[in-house]
């Protein structure tokens, strides 16, 4: 599997040359829980994300001065694949259990939230809580540890009126076990990708 990660050019160079490793994201709004995020097979979407982070400096842990992309060869290992019906039902079942526990405690579940004018739920606090709870229960029960999570997402504006396609649709991969990252590389045509993503 090939994945792409949007970041600053200095970070990209340091990762590709082996000076540093990408750090896991541990935000309470991470869409697929905590881990290192990649876009599946779309360097242009990764670049678009890096450009958005540059334009919205408060959203990036490390400020992005020059948007860039790191490519990675990934082995998803034991993957929670949310394009698979069985895995989706597992998440649904987990939500029911977590919801009951939270209700019994007299507390409230976090919510997925929008930012600004978009209709997209960009802060996924509920989804993050459900998935992190799933991983915790899975490990406590002695089941095989999930190495990664994969999910398609519908995001952005309609491509045309009444379209079922959106301009930011993508597949995210969240790597929980760094042994699943087999290699990093610099994508070919990186400058073209950057210019295309800015258009």
NORSULFEN-V813464 format. One record per run of one state. SS is the DSSP state (H for helix, E for strand, L for the rest). FROM is the first residue (numbers start at 1). TO is the last residue. Records with the same first field share a line. If there is no record, write none. Layout:
SS=FROM-TO  FROM-TO
This chain:
L=1-1  17-24  26-34  41-42  56-56  60-66  75-78  82-84  105-111  115-120  141-147  154-157  159-165  167-169  176-177  186-189  199-199
E=2-8  25-25  35-40  67-74  79-81  112-114  121-124  148-153  158-158  166-166  170-175  181-185
H=9-16  43-55  57-59  85-104  125-140  178-180  190-198
